[in-house]
């Protein structure tokens, strides 16, 4: 195992340890679910909180040939010197607003998503300025009701406009794509109609002369459960990091996945308090008897959900503890029940569960949210420490 340590060997208040061997193994598991499709590793939101560039490199080592981001800035960062992403890896970004860095994206050879004519107009102008055609993918709204072009006249207009731009040498239509609304709910009645609509919108575009490199709609849950949705490419996100897309699909172990992030902190204080002692803001927790309290130096400024006040689980010295009272901005308290770990003892908030520690899903249930949010919201004050960086380790 190799590890990236703190600058100067300084002790860390807290750390999010990212096991890149787990990322590689998860990519291999997911690729095996769609052996006939190319693999896009989605590394938006700083790799779902795990670190975009290190996770992108790990995914490429495991066979990914595409990377996906939401914003163009995320994609451009992966093209920057030092990111370590091979030049032949395709990078796609899909969340654009008017006035975005279209020319930079064209010059960086990114694939950009278009959902409407305003975006086509802007990317055509960028292509003229860059002196090279833009790689564009047309997004269809097949039922999610979010981004994407509506079927019918809007889709007709976008397809015809893209074909004119392609004939003029300003764009190359490289993809047709969409996104599921409810693939994380197996058997949901929206899934089949979305697939039908996607096939219809593909058929129209291809019938008019669009010749895409890839057609894709499968996110993590669809990659795992809907082989009919794999088309030419799948684009897992959360599952690549070892977090299940939903409890309905199964726990990570059920899916052959291993969570990559372990979040821990060093106890900042352990102290004895009497019965009836109020703890944290509002005194929503009062000690039922004489006990010991441990101070965990993480709070909602670090991404610990305040909604997990009085419910969030923490492993200290082999025992599950629970957040006592409110999570504050920088810290929270656990009732140690009279145990006396020393200051600096490890408090594990979540990890793979291999040592009996809570998982991201346990925190999601405690906070009334989803595992995606738990890992993605961990803030920049928490250093990412990478282990197993090399593919040969």
C-alpha positions in Angstrom: 0.0 0.0 0.0 1.2 3.5 -0.7 -0.2 6.7 0.8 -0.2 10.4 0.3 0.6 12.0 3.7 0.0 15.4 5.2 2.5 18.1 4.3 5.5 18.0 6.6 4.2 14.9 8.3 1.8 17.0 10.3 -0.9 15.2 12.3 -4.3 15.5 10.7 -7.4 16.7 12.6 -9.5 14.6 10.2 -9.0 12.7 7.0 -10.9 11.2 4.2 -8.9 8.2 3.1 -9.6 7.2 -0.5 -8.7 3.7 -1.5 -7.9 3.9 -5.2 -7.6 0.1 -5.4 -11.3 0.0 -4.5 -12.1 2.5 -7.3 -10.3 0.3 -9.8 -11.9 -2.8 -8.6 -15.4 -1.2 -8.7 -14.8 0.0 -12.3 -13.9 -3.6 -13.3 -17.0 -5.0 -11.7 -19.2 -2.4 -13.5 -17.5 -3.0 -16.8 -18.3 -6.7 -16.4 -21.9 -5.8 -16.2 -21.8 -4.1 -19.6 -19.1 -5.9 -21.6 -20.2 -4.7 -24.9 -20.3 -1.0 -24.0 -17.6 1.6 -23.5 -17.2 3.0 -20.0 -17.5 6.6 -18.9 -16.3 7.2 -15.4 -18.3 10.1 -14.0 -16.0 12.3 -11.8 -18.2 15.4 -11.4 -18.4 17.2 -8.0 -14.7 16.4 -7.4 -15.2 12.8 -8.0 -18.3 12.7 -5.7 -16.0 14.1 -3.0 -13.2 11.5 -3.6 -11.0 13.7 -5.8 -11.6 14.0 -9.5 -8.1 13.6 -10.9 -6.9 10.7 -8.8 -10.2 8.8 -9.3 -10.1 9.6 -13.0 -6.6 8.1 -13.3 -7.7 5.0 -11.4 -10.7 4.5 -13.6 -8.7 4.8 -16.7 -6.2 2.3 -15.4 -9.2 0.0 -14.9 -10.4 0.4 -18.5 -12.5 3.6 -18.6 -12.1 5.4 -22.0 -14.4 8.3 -21.2 -14.7 10.7 -18.3 -17.8 12.6 -17.5 -18.3 15.9 -15.6 -21.1 18.3 -15.0 -19.4 21.7 -15.5 -17.0 22.7 -18.2 -14.6 23.9 -15.6 -14.4 20.4 -14.1 -13.7 19.0 -17.6 -11.0 21.6 -18.4 -9.3 20.9 -15.1 -8.9 17.2 -16.2 -7.3 18.4 -19.5 -4.8 20.7 -17.6 -1.1 19.7 -17.2 -0.6 17.7 -14.1 -4.0 16.1 -14.1 -2.5 12.9 -15.5 -5.3 12.0 -17.8 -4.1 10.6 -21.1 -4.9 12.7 -24.2 -6.8 9.9 -25.9 -9.4 9.7 -23.1 -12.6 11.4 -24.1 -14.0 14.0 -21.6 -17.6 15.1 -21.7 -19.4 17.9 -19.8 -23.1 18.6 -19.8 -24.1 21.5 -17.5 -23.8 24.7 -19.6 -25.1 28.2 -19.2 -25.1 31.0 -21.7 -21.7 32.6 -22.0 -19.8 29.5 -20.9 -16.2 28.7 -21.9 -17.2 27.2 -25.2 -14.0 28.2 -27.1 -11.8 26.7 -24.4 -13.8 23.5 -24.5 -13.5 23.3 -28.2 -9.8 23.9 -28.1 -9.4 21.3 -25.3 -11.2 18.7 -27.5 -14.0 18.2 -25.0 -17.4 16.7 -25.9 -20.1 19.2 -25.0 -23.7 18.6 -24.5 -26.4 20.6 -26.3 -30.1 20.7 -25.2 -31.3 23.7 -27.2 -30.6 26.0 -30.1 -29.0 28.7 -28.0 -26.2 26.3 -27.0 -25.8 25.2 -30.6 -25.4 28.9 -31.7 -22.8 29.5 -29.0 -20.7 26.5 -29.7 -20.8 27.2 -33.5 -19.4 30.7 -32.8 -16.7 29.1 -30.5 -15.8 26.7 -33.3 -15.4 29.6 -35.8 -13.1 31.4 -33.3 -11.1 28.2 -32.5 -10.8 27.3 -36.2 -11.8 23.7 -35.5 -15.1 21.8 -35.3 -16.7 21.2 -31.9 -17.4 17.7 -30.6 -21.1 17.9 -29.5 -23.6 15.5 -28.0 -27.3 16.1 -28.3 -29.2 15.4 -25.1 -32.8 14.2 -25.3 -35.3 14.7 -22.5 -37.0 11.3 -22.5 -38.9 11.9 -19.3 -36.6 13.2 -16.5 -38.0 16.7 -17.0 -34.7 18.3 -16.3 -32.0 19.0 -18.9 -32.3 17.8 -22.4 -34.3 18.7 -25.5 -38.0 17.9 -25.6 -39.2 15.3 -28.2 -41.2 16.6 -31.2 -40.6 19.9 -32.8 -37.8 21.0 -30.4 -35.8 17.8 -31.1 -36.4 18.2 -34.8 -35.1 21.7 -34.7 -32.0 20.8 -32.7 -31.2 17.8 -34.9 -31.6 19.7 -38.2 -29.6 22.6 -36.8 -26.8 20.3 -35.7 -26.7 18.6 -39.1 -26.4 22.0 -40.8 -23.6 23.0 -38.5 -21.9 19.6 -39.2 -22.2 20.2 -43.0 -20.6 23.6 -42.5 -17.6 22.0 -40.7 -18.4 23.6 -37.3 -19.4 20.6 -35.3 -19.1 16.9 -35.2 -22.1 15.2 -33.6 -20.4 12.5 -31.5 -23.3 11.4 -29.3 -27.0 11.1 -28.6 -27.8 10.7 -24.9 -30.4 11.0 -22.1 -30.8 10.3 -18.4 -33.2 8.1 -16.4 -35.5 9.5 -13.7 -36.1 6.4 -11.7 -33.6 3.7 -12.6 -32.7 3.4 -8.9 -36.3 2.1 -8.3 -36.3 -1.3 -10.0 -39.5 -1.9 -12.0 -40.6 1.8 -11.8 -43.2 2.4 -14.5 -41.3 5.3 -16.0 -38.3 3.2 -17.1 -39.7 1.4 -20.1 -41.4 4.5 -21.6 -38.1 6.4 -21.2 -36.2 3.7 -23.1 -38.9 3.6 -25.8 -38.7 7.4 -26.2 -34.9 7.3 -26.3 -35.0 4.7 -29.1 -37.5 6.8 -31.0 -35.4 10.0 -30.7 -32.3 8.2 -31.7 -34.1 6.7 -34.7 -35.2 10.1 -35.9 -31.7 11.6 -35.5 -30.0 8.7 -37.3 -32.7 8.6 -40.0 -31.9 12.3 -40.7 -28.2 11.5 -41.1 -26.7 11.8 -37.6 -23.9 9.2 -37.2 -22.9 9.3 -33.5 -19.9 7.6 -32.0 -21.9 6.7 -28.9 -25.5 6.5 -27.7 -26.0 6.3 -23.9 -28.5 6.6 -21.1 -27.3 4.1 -18.5 -26.2 5.6 -15.1 -25.1 3.5 -12.1 -28.4 1.8 -11.4 -29.1 1.1 -15.0 -25.6 -0.3 -15.6 -26.3 -2.7 -12.7 -29.9 -3.7 -13.5 -30.9 -2.8 -17.0 -28.8 -4.5 -19.7 -31.2 -3.3 -22.4 -30.2 0.3 -21.6 -26.4 -0.1 -22.2 -26.3 0.8 -25.9 -22.8 1.9 -26.8 -21.6 3.3 -23.5 -22.5 3.3 -19.8 -21.6 6.1 -17.4 -21.6 5.0 -13.8 -21.0 7.6 -11.1 -21.8 6.8 -7.5 -21.3 3.0 -7.9 -17.7 3.6 -9.1 -16.9 4.8 -5.6 -18.5 1.8 -4.0 -21.7 3.4 -2.8 -25.0 1.7 -3.8 -27.3 3.8 -5.9 -30.2 2.9 -3.6 -31.0 0.4 -0.9 -33.6 -1.1 -3.2 -30.9 -2.3 -5.6 -28.8 -3.7 -2.8 -25.9 -3.0 -0.5 -22.4 -2.5 -2.0 -21.4 -6.0 -1.0 -24.5 -7.4 -2.8 -23.4 -5.7 -5.9 -19.7 -6.7 -5.7 -18.7 -3.1 -4.8 -16.4 -1.8 -2.1 -16.7 1.7 -0.7 -13.6 3.8 -1.3 -13.8 6.5 1.3 -13.2 6.2 5.0 -13.9 9.4 7.0 -12.2 9.6 10.4 -11.1 12.2 13.0 -8.9 12.3 16.1 -10.8 13.0 19.3 -9.9 16.5 20.5 -11.0 16.0 24.1 -12.3 13.4 26.4 -13.8 14.5 29.7 -15.9 13.4 32.6 -19.3 15.0 33.2 -22.1 14.5 35.8 -25.6 13.4 35.2 -27.9 16.1 33.9 -25.2 17.8 31.9 -26.4 19.5 28.7 -24.5 18.9 25.6 -24.1 21.2 22.6 -26.4 24.0 21.4 -29.9 23.9 22.7 -29.2 21.1 25.2 -31.1 18.7 23.0 -29.1 16.0 24.7 -28.7 15.8 28.5 -26.6 13.1 30.0 -28.7 10.4 31.7 -26.0 9.7 34.2 -22.3 10.4 34.9 -20.4 9.6 31.8 -17.5 10.6 29.5 -17.9 12.8 26.4 -15.6 12.7 23.4 -15.2 15.8 21.1 -15.0 15.0 17.4 -13.5 17.9 15.5 -15.8 17.8 12.5 -19.0 19.7 11.8 -21.3 20.9 9.2 -18.6 23.2 7.8 -16.8 20.0 6.9 -20.0 18.4 5.4 -21.3 16.5 8.4 -25.1 16.9 8.1 -26.7 18.8 10.9 -29.8 16.7 10.2 -27.8 13.8 11.8 -27.8 15.5 15.2 -28.5 12.9 17.9 -28.6 10.1 15.3 -25.3 10.0 13.4 -23.2 6.8 14.2 -19.5 6.9 15.0 -17.1 4.0 15.8 -14.7 4.7 18.7 -12.5 2.0 20.1 -14.6 -0.8 18.5 -18.0 0.5 19.8 -20.7 2.4 17.9 -21.5 5.7 19.5 -24.1 8.2 18.5 -23.9 12.0 18.0 -25.0 13.5 21.3 -27.0 16.6 20.6 -26.5 19.0 17.8 -23.8 18.9 15.2 -22.1 22.3 15.3 -20.1 24.1 12.6 -16.8 22.6 13.5 -17.4 19.8 16.0 -19.8 17.4 17.6 -19.9 15.3 20.7 -20.4 11.6 21.4 -21.3 10.0 24.7 -18.6 7.4 25.5 -20.6 5.9 28.3 -17.8 6.1 30.8 -15.1 4.7 28.5 -11.9 6.8 28.5 -10.0 6.7 25.1 -7.2 9.1 25.1 -7.2 12.4 23.2 -6.3 11.7 19.7 -8.1 8.3 19.6 -9.6 7.6 16.2 -13.3 8.2 15.6 -14.5 6.6 12.4 -17.6 8.2 11.0 -18.0 5.9 8.0 -16.1 3.5 5.8 -16.5 0.2 4.0 -17.7 -1.5 7.2 -14.8 -3.9 7.2 -13.9 -3.1 10.8 -17.5 -2.8 12.0 -17.6 0.9 11.3 -20.7 2.7 10.0 -21.1 3.2 6.3 -22.2 6.2 4.2 -25.6 4.5 3.9 -25.9 4.4 7.7 -25.2 8.2 7.8 -27.7 8.7 4.9 -30.4 6.9 6.9 -29.5 8.9 10.0 -29.8 12.2 8.1 -32.8 11.3 6.0 -30.8 11.6 2.7 -28.9 9.4 0.2 -25.4 8.1 0.2 -24.5 10.3 -2.7 -24.9 13.4 -0.6 -23.0 12.0 2.4 -19.7 11.4 0.4 -20.1 14.4 -2.0 -20.6 17.0 0.7 -17.4 16.3 2.6 -15.7 19.7 2.4 -12.2 20.9 1.4 -11.1 21.4 5.1 -10.9 17.6 5.3 -7.7 16.4 3.5 -8.0 13.6 1.1 -5.4 10.9 1.8 -4.9 8.5 -1.1 -3.8 4.9 -0.6 -3.0 2.3 -3.3 -2.4 4.9 -5.9 -0.4 2.7 -8.3 -2.3 0.1 -10.2 0.4 -2.5 -9.3 -0.1 -2.0 -5.6 
